Amino acid sequence: NVEEAGAKEEAPKKAKKEAEKKEPKKAPKKQKEDDGVPKKPPTSWTLFNLEQREKLKESEPDMKQSEMLKVIGFKWKEMGEEDKKPYQEEAERLKAEYRQLVGPSEKEKKE
């Protein structure tokens, strides 16, 4: 039977596909960072996030990270420009320090 022969060939293919699905995919390896280059400065959002996360950990130690991010994100969206200004100024200051250490970016060089 031609149909039986075709079905027999499909069975190993299905088993192989199922085995491939079960194997965890490996993430690509990250390149090692150059130790001589400092990390990029944090944004105003990151500064706010770090500050608020510490406060939330103290008041709600059992809160999950995902829940913390939701709360912090909501607070950030609700804040006005005046409330965000200290974080923005600090981020600009850190960015200026970073530029002094590293030099201007490729985008800034073109301008």
MOVEN-V95629 format. One record per helix or strand of 3 or more residues. SS is the DSSP state (H for helix, E for strand). FROM is the first residue (numbers start at 0). LEN is the number of residues. If there is no record, write none. Layout:
BEGIN
SS FROM LEN
SS FROM LEN
END
This chain:
BEGIN
H 1 21
H 43 16
H 64 14
H 80 22
H 105 5
END
